Amino acid sequence: MHFAKGKLLAIGGAEDKGTDLETGEIHRNNLNFFGLGILRRIVEETCGNTRIEVITTASMIPQEVGVNYLDAFGKIGCKDVGVMNIRNRADAANEEYIERIRNADAIMFSGGNQLRLTSTFGGTKFLQILLQRYNDEESFLVAGTSAGAMAMSNTMIYEGNATAAHLKGEVKITTGLGFMDDVIFDSHFEKRGRFGRLAQAVAANPSCIGIGLGEDTGMLILNGNKMEAIGSGLVMIVDGHDIKHSNIADIPEGNPISIENLKVHFCEKGNGYLAMERVFLPEAVEGSVIAKQVDVE
């Protein structure tokens, strides 16, 4: 695991803000999904006086999403918020946007389609600066919800219908934005029944820890390793390191997968996990269990 100095906040979302990858529907009436407690945590983790830049690239309705975030942050007294409506790679090269991410305290990737994020930012100076700041600066925070969370890792699910996820080949994997190695994030985890697709992703990449994020729920990650569950729902950890039998390499596409000894942990608010050590923590709050049990610095 890579011990970055910055912080990640991966959030499971609620109703998609852009296109639903499974139905193709655009949801325009469920935009105000965001738990204000999670938004407030973004401000707290950057030590106040926070300049936040919201990146709406993943969404098909970026103007509406941007307004929604400005309103939501405003409700908790955070007025220093900007919206970056970056639609293509040319926009990502705009020096104004690059200067803004150099000066931000936190950035927030909205939901939508995670392939929009990777195809727009992959290999760009924009992403290089974000990665460098995340790796080098303790107070810099990268947050993402739904697609924005799923794109954070180096290994990324970009497609997969939950009802067919037990069949080989139905879960599509590509390279994400690379803020964290050896994990795979999935979002809307309980509501959309995505355990099967995260399990297949982990079975095909057993060096990775699967992190299934429930709606209005997030995982705060420090140093690329120490995790704390926040919000009102469930975070599920799927660990494939001790898989014994697996047929995924040998069966034809479209056949059911078979996996033995996949480990699963359920995390509620306050629970934690150490990704490198693969250790569940009943209490994850700084200064309690993490500090007392495991020195990972």
VENDA-V399227 format. One record per pair of residues at least 12 apart in sequence whose ideal C-beta (glycine too) atoms are under 6 Angstrom apart, sorted by sequence separation. I is the first residue (numbers start at 1). J is the second residue. D is the distance in Angstrom with one decimal. If there is no record, write none. Layout:
i:I j:J d:D
i:I j:J d:D
//
This chain:
i:15 j:27 d:4.7
i:160 j:172 d:5.9
i:186 j:198 d:4.5
i:198 j:210 d:4.4
i:218 j:230 d:5.1
i:272 j:284 d:2.3
i:84 j:97 d:5.5
i:159 j:172 d:4.0
i:218 j:231 d:5.2
i:246 j:259 d:5.3
i:271 j:284 d:5.9
i:158 j:172 d:5.3
i:198 j:212 d:5.1
i:217 j:231 d:3.7
i:15 j:30 d:3.6
i:54 j:69 d:4.6
i:216 j:231 d:5.1
i:245 j:260 d:3.9
i:265 j:280 d:4.9
i:158 j:174 d:5.1
i:216 j:232 d:4.9
i:217 j:233 d:3.7
i:219 j:235 d:5.4
i:243 j:259 d:6.0
i:244 j:260 d:4.5
i:66 j:83 d:3.6
i:184 j:201 d:5.0
i:216 j:233 d:5.6
i:244 j:261 d:4.7
i:15 j:33 d:5.6
i:156 j:174 d:5.6
i:215 j:233 d:5.9
i:217 j:235 d:5.9
i:243 j:261 d:5.6
i:14 j:33 d:3.3
i:214 j:233 d:3.3
i:242 j:261 d:5.4
i:156 j:176 d:3.3
i:214 j:234 d:4.2
i:274 j:294 d:5.9
i:154 j:176 d:5.7
i:213 j:235 d:5.8
i:240 j:262 d:5.9
i:62 j:85 d:4.9
i:153 j:176 d:4.8
i:189 j:212 d:3.7
i:154 j:178 d:4.7
i:184 j:208 d:4.9
i:189 j:213 d:5.5
i:190 j:214 d:5.0
i:191 j:215 d:5.7
i:212 j:236 d:3.9
i:239 j:263 d:4.1
i:151 j:176 d:4.8
i:182 j:207 d:5.7
i:183 j:208 d:5.7
i:189 j:214 d:5.1
i:151 j:177 d:5.0
i:171 j:197 d:4.7
i:182 j:208 d:5.2
i:183 j:209 d:4.9
i:184 j:210 d:5.1
i:185 j:211 d:5.1
i:186 j:212 d:4.9
i:187 j:213 d:5.0
i:238 j:264 d:5.7
i:152 j:179 d:4.7
i:153 j:180 d:5.1
i:154 j:181 d:4.9
i:188 j:215 d:5.9
i:92 j:120 d:5.8
i:98 j:126 d:5.9
i:101 j:129 d:5.8
i:152 j:180 d:6.0
i:183 j:211 d:5.7
i:210 j:238 d:3.3
i:237 j:265 d:4.1
i:51 j:80 d:4.9
i:52 j:81 d:4.7
i:53 j:82 d:5.0
i:54 j:83 d:4.9
i:55 j:84 d:4.9
i:56 j:85 d:5.7
i:57 j:86 d:4.8
i:92 j:121 d:5.8
i:155 j:184 d:5.1
i:157 j:186 d:6.0
i:171 j:200 d:4.5
i:153 j:183 d:4.8
i:162 j:192 d:5.5
i:166 j:196 d:5.1
i:171 j:201 d:5.4
i:209 j:239 d:5.8
i:236 j:266 d:5.9
i:53 j:84 d:5.8
i:89 j:120 d:5.8
i:153 j:184 d:5.9
i:162 j:193 d:4.6
i:165 j:196 d:3.5
i:92 j:124 d:4.9
i:153 j:185 d:5.6
i:162 j:194 d:5.1
i:165 j:197 d:3.6
i:235 j:267 d:4.2
i:39 j:72 d:5.8
i:114 j:147 d:4.0
i:118 j:151 d:5.9
i:26 j:60 d:5.9
i:92 j:126 d:4.6
i:111 j:145 d:5.2
i:113 j:147 d:5.7
i:117 j:151 d:4.3
i:206 j:240 d:3.6
i:43 j:78 d:5.3
i:106 j:141 d:4.2
i:107 j:142 d:5.7
i:108 j:143 d:4.6
i:109 j:144 d:3.8
i:111 j:146 d:3.1
i:112 j:147 d:5.0
i:150 j:185 d:4.9
i:162 j:197 d:5.8
i:165 j:200 d:5.6
i:40 j:76 d:5.1
i:111 j:147 d:4.9
i:114 j:150 d:4.7
i:149 j:185 d:5.1
i:202 j:238 d:5.0
i:237 j:273 d:5.5
i:31 j:68 d:4.6
i:39 j:76 d:5.9
i:111 j:148 d:5.9
i:114 j:151 d:4.3
i:142 j:179 d:5.8
i:150 j:187 d:5.7
i:160 j:197 d:4.2
i:206 j:243 d:5.4
i:7 j:45 d:5.6
i:34 j:72 d:5.2
i:110 j:148 d:5.6
i:149 j:187 d:5.4
i:202 j:240 d:4.2
i:229 j:267 d:4.1
i:109 j:148 d:3.0
i:230 j:269 d:5.9
i:239 j:278 d:5.7
i:36 j:76 d:5.7
i:198 j:238 d:5.5
i:229 j:269 d:5.6
i:18 j:59 d:3.6
i:19 j:60 d:4.9
i:146 j:187 d:4.6
i:17 j:59 d:5.1
i:18 j:60 d:4.3
i:229 j:271 d:5.0
i:115 j:158 d:5.0
i:203 j:246 d:5.7
i:114 j:158 d:5.7
i:157 j:201 d:5.5
i:180 j:224 d:5.5
i:204 j:248 d:5.7
i:228 j:272 d:5.0
i:65 j:110 d:5.0
i:134 j:179 d:5.9
i:203 j:248 d:5.1
i:227 j:272 d:5.4
i:227 j:273 d:4.4
i:53 j:100 d:5.7
i:17 j:65 d:4.7
i:225 j:274 d:5.9
i:155 j:205 d:5.6
i:225 j:275 d:5.1
i:53 j:104 d:4.4
i:59 j:110 d:5.2
i:225 j:276 d:5.0
i:58 j:110 d:5.7
i:51 j:104 d:5.1
i:59 j:112 d:3.8
i:155 j:208 d:5.5
i:51 j:105 d:4.9
i:52 j:106 d:4.8
i:53 j:107 d:4.9
i:54 j:108 d:4.7
i:55 j:109 d:5.1
i:56 j:110 d:4.8
i:58 j:112 d:3.2
i:50 j:105 d:4.6
i:58 j:113 d:5.5
i:50 j:106 d:5.9
i:203 j:259 d:5.0
i:228 j:284 d:3.8
i:200 j:257 d:5.9
i:58 j:116 d:4.8
i:46 j:105 d:4.3
i:57 j:116 d:5.5
i:58 j:117 d:5.2
i:46 j:106 d:4.9
i:57 j:117 d:5.8
i:57 j:120 d:5.3
i:42 j:106 d:5.6
i:226 j:290 d:5.4
i:209 j:275 d:5.4
i:225 j:296 d:5.5
i:168 j:251 d:5.5
i:169 j:253 d:3.9
i:168 j:253 d:5.6
i:167 j:254 d:5.4
i:168 j:255 d:5.5
i:58 j:147 d:4.4
i:168 j:257 d:5.5
i:58 j:148 d:6.0
i:166 j:256 d:5.4
i:47 j:139 d:5.6
i:17 j:110 d:5.6
i:46 j:139 d:5.6
i:17 j:111 d:4.4
i:18 j:112 d:2.9
i:19 j:113 d:5.6
i:16 j:111 d:5.4
i:46 j:141 d:5.3
i:45 j:141 d:5.3
i:13 j:111 d:5.0
i:42 j:143 d:5.5
i:6 j:134 d:3.9
i:4 j:134 d:5.5
i:4 j:135 d:4.6
i:5 j:136 d:5.9
i:6 j:137 d:5.7
i:13 j:145 d:4.6
i:5 j:138 d:4.7
i:13 j:146 d:3.1
i:6 j:140 d:4.3
i:7 j:141 d:4.5
i:8 j:142 d:5.5
i:9 j:143 d:4.1
i:11 j:145 d:4.1
i:11 j:149 d:5.5
i:10 j:149 d:3.8
i:22 j:161 d:5.6
i:10 j:152 d:5.7
i:8 j:179 d:5.8
i:13 j:187 d:5.1
i:10 j:185 d:5.4
i:12 j:187 d:4.6
i:13 j:188 d:5.8
i:2 j:181 d:5.7
i:38 j:218 d:5.5
i:35 j:216 d:4.5
i:41 j:230 d:5.9
i:38 j:231 d:5.5
i:35 j:231 d:5.7
i:12 j:213 d:3.2
i:14 j:215 d:4.4
i:12 j:214 d:4.9
i:12 j:215 d:5.1
i:12 j:217 d:4.9
i:11 j:218 d:3.9
i:10 j:218 d:6.0
i:9 j:218 d:5.5
i:10 j:219 d:5.1
i:9 j:220 d:5.2
i:8 j:221 d:4.2
i:7 j:222 d:5.8
i:3 j:223 d:4.7
i:4 j:224 d:4.5
i:3 j:224 d:5.5
i:2 j:224 d:4.8
i:1 j:224 d:5.5
i:1 j:225 d:5.1
i:1 j:275 d:5.7
i:1 j:276 d:3.9
//
